[in-house]
Structures are given as C-alpha cells and as structure tokens.
Amino acid sequence: MSSAELAKSIGRELPFLRRYARALTGSQSAGDNYAAATLEAILSDRNLMDGLDPRVGLFRAFHAIWQSSGQPVAEADGGSRAARAQAHLSRLTPNSREALLLNSIEGLRHDQIAEIMQISQAEAADLVRIAMDEMGRAISGKVMIIEDETIIAMDLKGIVQALGHDVTGVARTHSAAIELAGNARPDLILADIQLADGSSGVEAVNELLASMGEVPVIFITAFPERLLTGDRPEPAFLISKPYTEDQVSSAVSQAMFFASTEGLDAN
C-alpha cells in the first residue's frame, strides 16, 4: 500500500478510533490524545500497519499504546468523578471493557479483536462475555431519553430498564427535554441528534448540562463521523443508527461508570 493509500484508509477509520478512545476514557480530550499518539506512532513506524487490514492495524497500534500507558481515564486525582470511575474500572477483568467496546460499539469480530489485542479468538470471546456480565450489574441509576420516534424510544427504554436502570421519562422535543429534566434529574442522558420539532438534540443537551452540571450523555446518530471532527466539543459516547441492543447496553454501562457518584447505587 502506498503512502497516499495508507493515509486515505486511516482517514476513513480515524473517526471511529476517536469514538472508541473517547468511550474508553470517558473524555473527548483524553480520547483524542490517545488517537493522536497512535497516528504519531504509525508515522514513526509504518511497519505497524504492514500486512494488516487498515482498521485492525489502526486499532492494534492504539491498543499497544493504551496498554503501555495504564491510564483508563484522564486526570484521575483525589476525589474527582474521574477518580471514582477509575476505582470502578480497576475492579473489572483486565482487557474486558476494551474487548466489549471493540465488539459492540465498533462491530469488530472476535477474530479481529484477537488480532488487535494479540490474544486468542477464544479469549476475545470470553472477555466480551465477562465484560457484559461485570458491567451490566455494577451500577444502576436514572436515565433520561430524548427521542422523537415512538418505537425507537420504547425500544431504548426497554433496553435501559433491562439493565436495571430507572427511566425518568421520554422527551420528543427540546422544550419537553428541559421540562422532564426539571422534574427528575437524570444520572445519564440518552439523546437522538434530530428531534421531532426540528430542533437539535445537541442543543437541548447543552442547555441541560449548563443548568445541571456534569452528566454523561450518549448521542445516537445515523452519521457519527459528522460529530467526530475534533473542531468543537463532542460527545464521549456515540452510537450509530441503526443500533443493536448490545451497542446500547455497552454504551449505557460504560457511561454509567463515568457517572459514578454517591447518589448511584452500587449493586
């Protein structure tokens, strides 16, 4: 593969690497720093990509850096939320959360995960199963859903409740979202990008966060690459439409770790 072809193939996959890195760290800035370090490593040693599918090679290079750093979240000092999240993460089986994200959010097969993490395919499958079990029963909280399509909203509500979380309600518009949050403060917001009244789910979430403070958000969109440009504040958790139940379950479980406060119940 020529340098131009390699650059083009990496460019196609970079938004999704950034999505993975953000979900892994719970932070746009920390995730993007890891993605940038990965690109620097590939520029320094192109052999990291030789003989590999571009996506697998990119994620494999990232994973090597991630493993060597040993930092699951950024700036985890003192009694900060990040520190509490890191304490939760430290109790998980090593590499299980990474395998789960690669499988459920990025849609990679067990054999691809095995190549990225340099483990056996059977071990990759076991790590995904373990992560779903460990994260699914770790923390419960209150989830607010912002979604204008009734069928999708009910589907999301069922998935969230099956994970053991309470749903504070479903809002179809910007104004309804503001009202709902005023009635019951959520621990997590699950929001579509485009709402029924033509308003933006991003704008509704930004208004909510301005009044409520730090609350993790999972955005759902048919065009994730449009929200992963690095040009502005962007979501740490992003699900592509059409989504699967495993993708929603994984993202909600991941986000809840970074929502850890004394107000959440540890099971």
C-alpha positions in Angstrom: 0.0 0.0 0.0 1.4 3.4 -1.0 1.7 6.3 1.5 -1.3 8.0 -0.1 -3.4 4.9 0.1 -2.4 4.3 3.7 -3.3 7.9 4.6 -6.7 7.6 2.9 -7.5 4.3 4.6 -6.5 5.7 8.0 -8.5 8.8 7.4 -11.7 6.7 6.8 -11.2 4.9 10.1 -10.0 7.7 12.3 -13.4 9.0 13.4 -14.2 5.5 14.7 -10.9 5.2 16.5 -11.7 8.5 18.2 -15.1 7.3 19.2 -13.6 4.1 20.7 -10.9 6.1 22.5 -13.4 8.5 24.0 -15.7 5.8 25.2 -12.7 4.0 26.7 -11.5 7.1 28.6 -14.9 8.9 29.1 -13.3 12.1 27.8 -13.0 13.8 24.5 -9.7 15.3 25.3 -8.1 12.2 26.7 -9.5 10.0 23.9 -8.3 12.4 21.2 -4.8 12.5 22.8 -4.6 8.7 22.6 -5.8 8.8 19.0 -3.1 11.4 18.2 -0.4 9.3 19.8 -1.5 6.4 17.7 -1.1 8.4 14.5 2.3 9.6 15.6 3.4 6.0 16.3 2.3 4.9 12.8 4.1 7.9 11.2 7.2 6.9 13.0 6.9 3.2 12.2 4.8 2.3 9.1 5.5 -1.4 9.8 2.8 -1.2 12.4 0.3 -1.4 9.6 2.1 -3.8 7.3 0.0 -6.9 6.3 -3.0 -5.8 8.4 -6.4 -4.6 7.4 -6.3 -0.8 7.9 -8.9 -0.8 10.6 -7.4 -3.7 12.5 -3.9 -2.2 12.2 -5.0 1.2 13.4 -6.8 -0.2 16.5 -3.9 -2.6 17.2 -1.4 0.3 17.2 -3.8 2.2 19.6 -4.1 -0.8 21.9 -0.4 -1.1 22.2 -0.2 2.5 23.4 -3.2 2.1 25.6 -1.7 -0.9 27.3 1.6 0.7 27.9 0.1 3.8 29.4 -2.0 2.0 32.0 -4.4 5.0 32.4 -8.1 4.1 31.9 -9.3 7.7 32.5 -7.7 11.1 32.4 -6.7 13.2 35.4 -8.0 10.8 38.0 -6.9 12.7 41.0 -8.2 12.9 44.5 -12.0 12.6 45.0 -12.9 13.6 41.5 -15.5 11.8 39.4 -12.8 10.5 37.2 -11.0 9.0 40.2 -14.2 7.3 41.3 -14.7 6.0 37.8 -11.2 4.6 37.7 -11.8 2.9 41.0 -14.8 1.1 39.5 -12.8 0.3 36.3 -9.9 -1.2 38.3 -12.3 -3.9 39.6 -13.1 -5.1 36.1 -11.4 -8.1 34.5 -8.3 -6.7 32.6 -9.0 -6.0 28.9 -12.6 -7.0 29.1 -14.0 -3.5 28.7 -11.8 -2.9 25.7 -13.0 -6.1 24.1 -16.6 -5.2 24.7 -16.3 -1.8 23.1 -14.5 -3.2 20.1 -17.2 -5.8 19.6 -20.4 -4.0 20.5 -19.7 -0.4 19.6 -17.2 -0.8 16.7 -18.7 -4.0 15.4 -15.4 -6.0 15.2 -15.5 -9.7 15.2 -13.8 -11.9 17.8 -11.0 -12.8 15.4 -10.4 -9.2 14.7 -10.4 -8.3 18.4 -7.9 -11.1 19.0 -5.6 -9.7 16.4 -5.9 -6.2 17.8 -5.3 -7.3 21.4 -2.9 -10.1 20.4 -4.8 -12.8 22.2 -6.6 -15.9 21.1 -10.0 -15.7 19.5 -11.5 -17.8 22.3 -10.0 -15.4 24.9 -11.5 -12.4 23.0 -15.0 -14.0 23.1 -14.6 -14.7 26.8 -13.6 -11.1 27.5 -16.7 -9.8 25.7 -18.9 -12.1 27.7 -17.2 -11.3 31.0 -17.5 -7.5 30.4 -21.2 -7.7 29.6 -21.7 -9.5 32.9 -19.5 -7.4 35.1 -20.6 -4.0 33.8 -24.2 -4.9 33.5 -24.5 -5.5 37.2 -22.1 -2.9 38.6 -24.1 0.3 38.8 -27.7 1.4 38.5 -29.1 4.9 38.0 -31.6 7.2 36.4 -31.7 7.6 32.6 -33.5 10.3 30.6 -34.3 9.5 27.0 -34.6 12.2 24.3 -36.0 10.6 21.2 -38.8 11.7 18.8 -39.6 8.3 17.2 -42.0 6.4 19.5 -40.9 2.9 18.5 -37.2 3.7 19.0 -37.9 5.4 22.3 -39.8 2.4 23.6 -37.0 0.1 22.4 -34.4 2.2 24.2 -36.5 2.4 27.3 -36.8 -1.4 27.4 -33.0 -1.9 26.9 -32.2 0.5 29.7 -34.7 -1.0 32.1 -33.5 -4.5 31.4 -30.0 -3.3 32.5 -31.5 -2.4 35.9 -31.8 1.4 35.4 -34.8 3.6 36.0 -36.1 5.7 33.1 -37.2 9.1 34.2 -39.2 9.6 31.0 -39.0 10.2 27.3 -38.9 13.6 25.7 -39.7 14.2 22.0 -38.7 17.9 21.7 -36.2 20.4 23.1 -38.8 22.0 25.4 -40.1 18.7 26.6 -36.5 17.6 27.5 -35.9 20.8 29.6 -39.2 20.2 31.4 -38.5 16.5 32.0 -35.1 17.2 33.5 -36.6 19.8 35.8 -38.9 17.2 37.2 -36.3 14.5 37.7 -32.6 15.0 37.5 -31.0 12.1 35.5 -27.7 10.4 36.0 -27.4 9.7 32.3 -28.9 11.2 29.1 -29.6 9.1 26.0 -30.3 11.5 23.2 -31.1 11.5 19.5 -29.4 14.2 17.4 -32.5 15.4 15.5 -35.8 15.9 17.3 -39.4 16.0 16.1 -39.8 19.8 16.2 -36.8 20.3 14.0 -34.7 21.2 17.0 -31.3 19.8 17.8 -30.8 17.2 20.5 -27.3 18.5 20.9 -28.7 22.0 21.7 -31.2 20.5 24.2 -28.4 18.6 25.9 -26.1 21.6 26.1 -28.9 23.6 27.8 -29.5 20.8 30.3 -25.8 20.5 31.1 -25.5 24.2 31.6 -28.1 24.1 34.3 -27.4 20.6 35.8 -23.6 20.4 35.6 -21.7 17.3 34.7 -23.9 14.4 33.4 -22.7 11.8 30.9 -24.5 11.8 27.6 -24.9 9.1 24.9 -25.8 10.5 21.5 -27.5 8.5 18.8 -27.0 9.4 15.1 -27.0 8.0 11.6 -23.9 10.0 10.8 -21.3 9.6 13.6 -18.4 10.9 11.5 -20.1 14.3 11.4 -19.8 14.6 15.2 -16.2 13.4 15.3 -14.3 16.1 13.6 -12.3 17.5 16.5 -13.4 21.0 15.6 -15.7 21.6 18.7 -16.7 19.9 21.9 -18.0 16.5 21.0 -19.6 13.5 22.8 -17.5 10.9 24.5 -20.3 8.3 23.9 -21.8 7.9 20.4 -24.0 5.2 18.9 -24.6 4.8 15.2 -28.0 4.2 13.7 -29.2 1.6 13.1 -28.0 0.4 16.5 -28.1 -3.0 18.1 -29.2 -3.9 21.7 -25.6 -4.8 22.5 -24.4 -1.4 21.4 -26.9 0.4 23.6 -26.2 -1.9 26.6 -22.5 -1.5 26.3 -22.6 2.3 25.9 -25.0 2.8 28.8 -22.9 0.5 31.0 -19.7 2.4 30.0 -21.3 5.8 30.6 -22.7 4.8 34.0 -19.1 4.1 35.2 -18.3 7.7 34.5 -21.5 8.9 36.2 -20.4 7.3 39.5 -21.3 9.4 42.4 -22.5 8.8 46.0 -26.0 9.1 44.6 -25.7 6.0 42.5 -26.3 2.6 44.0 -23.6 0.0 43.7 -25.0 -3.4 43.5 
